[in-house]
Amino acid sequence: MDLSSCQDWMSALPEQLWDIPLTDLAIPGSHDAMSYCLDINSPLVRSESDFFRVLDGLFYCLTRPTIFKWSTTQDKSIEEQLSMGIRFFDLRIAHKQNDSSSDLYFTHVIYTHLTVLETLLSVAIWLKSHPKEVVILDCSHFEGMDDRCHELFIFSLKRLFGSKLCPRTESVLTLRSLWASGYQVILTYDSQSALRHQELWPDIPYYWANQRTAQGLISYLDRNKDRGRPDGFFVSGLNLTADKGYILTHPKESLRVLTFSNWECLKKWLEEQIPGSQSKSLNIIAGDFVGTLPLCSLVIALNQKLVRKNSSSIKKTI
């Protein structure tokens, strides 16, 4: 698929897919979507251990480049990711320790340069220019956020996206139905604070293999497929993970090197997958370096299998 056609891929889908639930479509996603703008000089997030903080303080010149190259999972801006076809965004949000402002940042071991609200404003502007594209914003972690911070943030989200927010009470999650209602944003919020707001959806299951090799990751995802898919949205993570031992013994490597060296094996597995409602079907497929690797086009192309399946079903009934 031509990448230039991916920016409006939902509206370009064959009409026979407009009435299929989004939970049955193949949707490309971005793991740790905002890690392209990590601030190498920012503090460590609160959840990191005291030992790691001491180590980081003593050997800052060594730890920071290592943290940066293993925490950076994306290399394109959020606007570029949107235009390349990404429709699920893994957004890890936090309030910096000892920060008197109400600004929130994205995190992955360290914090980002960009704030959350300025980033989401960019998303809202992009959506205005692409009125038939629907995004899933998966907000989680929320380190350092108390109840007041949550309420202020949720108020800002409602004001920013307004009538584009699809309420969790919406029972028909097809493109045709969402277009008719003007809904473009499904906003999941992994916090008890979300219960009071019908505009916020519960967290989406993310199948994370925690594996360093393509073979280990694929084995994990295949085991989950054998157990059967959930009823709603779910994410299959094609993102690899290296433990601290591997990182320390491979100083010249990075997450980028690891991802690219395993890509051909992951690509072959991905091309064999099928979306839909069957027990072994996939839904959202998220990965790293989605702007450089052809994840978007490969995932979007899987929806053609639904077209062929529907066509076969129609022929059988004639």
C-alpha positions as CSV (number, residue, x, y, z in Angstrom):
1,M,0.0,0.0,0.0
2,D,1.2,3.5,-0.9
3,L,2.0,5.4,2.3
4,S,0.5,8.6,0.9
5,S,-2.9,6.8,0.9
6,C,-2.6,5.8,4.5
7,Q,-3.5,9.3,6.0
8,D,-7.2,8.7,5.2
9,W,-7.2,4.9,5.1
10,M,-10.4,4.6,7.1
11,S,-12.5,6.6,4.7
12,A,-10.9,4.8,1.8
13,L,-11.9,1.3,3.0
14,P,-14.4,-0.5,0.8
15,E,-18.0,0.3,1.8
16,Q,-18.7,-3.3,2.9
17,L,-16.3,-2.7,5.8
18,W,-18.1,0.5,7.0
19,D,-20.5,-1.6,9.1
20,I,-17.9,-3.9,10.7
21,P,-17.1,-2.9,14.3
22,L,-13.8,-1.2,14.9
23,T,-13.0,-4.1,17.3
24,D,-13.0,-6.4,14.3
25,L,-10.8,-4.3,12.0
26,A,-7.0,-4.4,11.8
27,I,-5.8,-1.1,13.2
28,P,-2.1,0.0,13.3
29,G,-0.9,1.3,16.7
30,S,2.2,3.1,18.1
31,H,3.8,1.7,21.3
32,D,5.1,4.5,23.6
33,A,4.0,6.9,20.9
34,M,5.6,10.0,22.3
35,S,9.1,8.7,23.0
36,Y,10.4,10.5,19.9
37,C,10.7,13.7,22.0
38,L,12.2,12.4,25.3
39,D,14.2,15.0,27.2
40,I,17.6,13.3,27.9
41,N,18.2,15.9,30.7
42,S,14.9,15.4,32.5
43,P,14.5,13.6,35.9
44,L,13.8,9.9,36.0
45,V,10.2,9.1,36.5
46,R,9.0,8.5,40.1
47,S,8.6,4.7,39.7
48,E,12.3,4.1,39.0
49,S,14.2,2.5,41.9
50,D,16.4,4.4,44.4
51,F,19.3,2.3,43.3
52,F,18.9,3.3,39.7
53,R,18.6,7.0,40.8
54,V,21.9,6.7,42.7
55,L,23.5,5.0,39.7
56,D,22.2,7.7,37.4
57,G,23.5,10.4,39.6
58,L,27.0,8.9,39.9
59,F,27.4,7.9,36.2
60,Y,25.1,10.4,34.4
61,C,27.3,10.6,31.3
62,L,27.0,6.9,30.8
63,T,23.5,6.2,32.0
64,R,21.7,9.0,30.1
65,P,22.8,8.0,26.5
66,T,21.9,4.4,27.4
67,I,18.5,5.3,28.8
68,F,17.8,7.5,25.7
69,K,18.6,4.9,23.1
70,W,16.7,2.1,24.8
71,S,13.7,4.2,25.8
72,T,13.2,5.8,22.4
73,T,10.6,3.6,20.5
74,Q,9.5,6.1,17.9
75,D,11.2,8.5,15.5
76,K,8.3,10.4,13.9
77,S,6.1,13.2,15.4
78,I,2.6,12.4,16.3
79,E,1.3,14.4,13.3
80,E,3.6,12.3,11.1
81,Q,2.4,9.1,12.7
82,L,-1.2,10.1,12.1
83,S,-0.6,10.8,8.5
84,M,1.2,7.5,8.1
85,G,-1.9,5.7,9.3
86,I,-1.5,5.1,13.0
87,R,-4.9,5.1,14.8
88,F,-4.0,3.8,18.2
89,F,-1.6,5.7,20.5
90,D,-0.1,4.4,23.7
91,L,0.2,7.6,25.8
92,R,1.9,7.3,29.2
93,I,1.2,10.4,31.2
94,A,2.8,11.9,34.4
95,H,3.2,15.1,36.4
96,K,6.9,15.9,37.2
97,Q,8.0,15.7,40.8
98,N,8.6,19.1,42.4
99,D,6.9,20.9,39.5
100,S,4.6,23.7,40.7
101,S,2.9,24.0,37.3
102,S,-0.1,21.9,36.2
103,D,1.7,20.8,33.1
104,L,1.7,17.1,32.3
105,Y,4.3,15.2,30.2
106,F,4.6,11.9,28.5
107,T,7.1,9.4,29.9
108,H,9.2,6.3,29.2
109,V,11.8,6.2,32.0
110,I,12.3,9.9,31.5
111,Y,10.0,12.8,30.5
112,T,9.3,14.3,27.1
113,H,10.0,17.9,25.9
114,L,6.5,18.3,24.8
115,T,3.6,18.7,27.2
116,V,0.5,16.5,26.9
117,L,-2.0,19.3,26.1
118,E,0.1,20.9,23.3
119,T,0.5,17.4,21.8
120,L,-3.2,16.6,21.9
121,L,-4.0,20.0,20.4
122,S,-2.0,18.9,17.4
123,V,-4.1,15.7,17.2
124,A,-7.3,17.7,17.4
125,I,-6.1,20.0,14.6
126,W,-5.2,17.0,12.4
127,L,-8.6,15.4,13.0
128,K,-10.3,18.5,11.9
129,S,-8.6,18.1,8.5
130,H,-9.5,14.4,8.3
131,P,-13.1,14.2,9.5
132,K,-13.6,10.5,8.7
133,E,-10.6,9.2,10.6
134,V,-11.1,7.8,14.1
135,V,-8.3,7.6,16.7
136,I,-8.0,5.6,19.9
137,L,-6.0,7.6,22.5
138,D,-4.9,5.2,25.3
139,C,-4.0,7.3,28.3
140,S,-2.3,5.4,31.2
141,H,0.3,5.4,34.0
142,F,-0.5,8.9,35.4
143,E,2.5,9.0,37.8
144,G,2.3,11.9,40.3
145,M,-1.3,12.8,39.5
146,D,-3.8,13.2,42.4
147,D,-7.6,13.5,42.1
148,R,-7.5,17.2,41.4
149,C,-4.9,16.8,38.7
150,H,-7.0,14.1,37.1
151,E,-10.1,16.3,37.1
152,L,-8.3,19.3,35.6
153,F,-6.9,17.1,32.9
154,I,-10.2,15.4,32.1
155,F,-11.9,18.8,31.9
156,S,-9.1,19.9,29.4
157,L,-9.7,16.8,27.3
158,K,-13.4,17.4,27.1
159,R,-12.9,21.0,26.1
160,L,-10.2,20.1,23.6
161,F,-12.1,17.3,21.7
162,G,-15.7,18.3,22.6
163,S,-18.3,16.5,20.4
164,K,-15.6,14.4,18.8
165,L,-15.4,12.2,21.9
166,C,-17.3,9.0,21.5
167,P,-19.0,8.1,24.8
168,R,-18.5,4.6,26.3
169,T,-22.3,4.1,26.1
170,E,-22.1,4.0,22.3
171,S,-23.1,0.5,21.3
172,V,-22.4,0.6,17.6
173,L,-18.7,1.2,16.9
174,T,-18.8,1.0,13.1
175,L,-17.3,3.6,10.9
176,R,-20.7,4.4,9.3
177,S,-22.2,5.0,12.8
178,L,-19.3,7.0,14.1
179,W,-19.3,9.2,11.0
180,A,-23.0,9.8,11.3
181,S,-22.5,11.0,14.9
182,G,-19.4,13.0,14.3
183,Y,-17.3,10.9,16.7
184,Q,-13.6,10.7,16.0
185,V,-11.9,10.0,19.3
186,I,-12.2,7.0,21.6
187,L,-10.4,8.0,24.7
188,T,-9.4,5.3,27.2
189,Y,-8.3,6.3,30.7
190,D,-6.7,3.8,33.0
191,S,-7.8,5.4,36.3
192,Q,-10.8,5.2,38.7
193,S,-11.3,8.9,37.9
194,A,-12.7,7.9,34.5
195,L,-15.8,6.2,36.1
196,R,-17.5,9.6,36.6
197,H,-17.1,10.6,33.0
198,Q,-19.0,8.8,30.2
199,E,-16.7,10.2,27.6
200,L,-13.8,8.1,28.9
201,W,-13.4,4.4,28.1
202,P,-11.8,1.7,30.3
203,D,-8.2,0.6,29.6
204,I,-7.7,-1.6,26.5
205,P,-5.8,-5.0,27.1
206,Y,-2.3,-4.8,25.7
207,Y,-0.6,-8.1,25.1
208,W,3.1,-7.3,25.9
209,A,5.4,-10.3,25.4
210,N,8.4,-8.8,27.3
211,Q,10.7,-10.7,24.9
212,R,14.0,-9.7,23.2
213,T,13.7,-11.9,20.1
214,A,11.1,-12.1,17.4
215,Q,10.7,-15.9,18.0
216,G,9.9,-15.3,21.7
217,L,7.4,-12.5,20.9
218,I,5.6,-14.5,18.3
219,S,5.3,-17.6,20.6
220,Y,3.8,-15.4,23.2
221,L,1.2,-13.8,20.8
222,D,0.4,-17.2,19.4
223,R,-0.3,-18.5,22.8
224,N,-2.7,-15.6,23.4
225,K,-4.4,-16.3,20.1
226,D,-5.0,-19.9,21.2
227,R,-6.8,-18.7,24.3
228,G,-9.2,-16.7,22.2
229,R,-9.6,-12.9,21.6
230,P,-11.5,-10.6,24.0
231,D,-14.9,-9.2,23.0
232,G,-13.8,-5.6,22.7
233,F,-10.7,-3.7,21.6
234,F,-7.3,-5.4,22.3
235,V,-3.7,-4.7,21.4
236,S,-1.1,-7.2,20.2
237,G,2.3,-5.6,20.8
238,L,5.0,-6.3,18.2
239,N,7.5,-4.4,20.4
240,L,10.6,-6.1,21.7
241,T,12.0,-5.6,25.2
242,A,15.6,-6.1,26.4
243,D,16.4,-6.7,30.1
244,K,19.1,-4.7,32.0
245,G,21.6,-7.6,31.7
246,Y,21.4,-7.6,27.9
247,I,21.6,-3.8,27.7
248,L,24.8,-3.7,29.9
249,T,26.5,-6.5,27.9
250,H,25.6,-4.9,24.5
251,P,26.8,-1.3,24.8
252,K,26.8,-0.7,21.1
253,E,23.2,-1.9,20.6
254,S,19.9,0.1,21.0
255,L,16.2,-0.6,20.8
256,R,16.3,0.6,17.2
257,V,19.0,-2.0,16.2
258,L,17.2,-4.7,18.1
259,T,13.9,-3.9,16.4
260,F,15.3,-3.7,12.9
261,S,17.3,-6.9,13.2
262,N,14.2,-8.8,14.1
263,W,11.8,-7.1,11.6
264,E,11.8,-9.6,8.8
265,C,10.7,-12.4,11.1
266,L,8.0,-10.1,12.7
267,K,6.9,-9.0,9.2
268,K,6.4,-12.5,8.0
269,W,4.2,-13.3,11.0
270,L,2.2,-10.1,10.7
271,E,1.3,-10.8,7.0
272,E,-0.2,-14.1,8.0
273,Q,-2.6,-12.6,10.5
274,I,-6.4,-12.1,10.0
275,P,-8.7,-9.5,11.6
276,G,-12.3,-10.2,12.4
277,S,-14.5,-11.6,15.1
278,Q,-13.1,-15.2,15.2
279,S,-11.3,-16.4,18.2
280,K,-7.8,-16.2,16.7
281,S,-8.3,-12.8,14.9
282,L,-6.3,-9.8,15.8
283,N,-7.5,-6.2,16.2
284,I,-5.0,-3.4,17.1
285,I,-1.4,-4.2,16.2
286,A,1.2,-1.8,17.8
287,G,4.9,-1.6,17.2
288,D,8.0,0.5,17.5
289,F,9.5,2.8,14.9
290,V,6.2,2.8,13.0
291,G,7.3,5.7,10.8
292,T,10.4,3.9,9.4
293,L,9.2,0.4,9.3
294,P,6.1,-0.4,7.1
295,L,3.9,-1.5,10.0
296,C,1.0,0.8,9.0
297,S,0.6,-0.3,5.4
298,L,0.9,-4.0,6.4
299,V,-1.7,-3.8,9.1
300,I,-4.1,-1.8,7.0
301,A,-3.8,-4.3,4.1
302,L,-5.0,-7.1,6.4
303,N,-8.5,-5.6,6.2
304,Q,-8.6,-6.8,2.6
305,K,-8.9,-10.3,4.0
306,L,-12.3,-9.2,5.5
307,V,-13.4,-8.0,2.1
308,R,-12.5,-11.3,0.5
309,K,-14.2,-13.2,3.3
310,N,-17.4,-11.1,3.0
311,S,-17.4,-11.5,-0.8
312,S,-17.1,-15.3,-0.4
313,S,-20.0,-15.3,2.1
314,I,-22.2,-13.4,-0.3
315,K,-21.5,-15.8,-3.2
316,K,-22.4,-18.8,-1.0
317,T,-25.8,-17.3,-0.2
318,I,-26.6,-16.6,-3.9
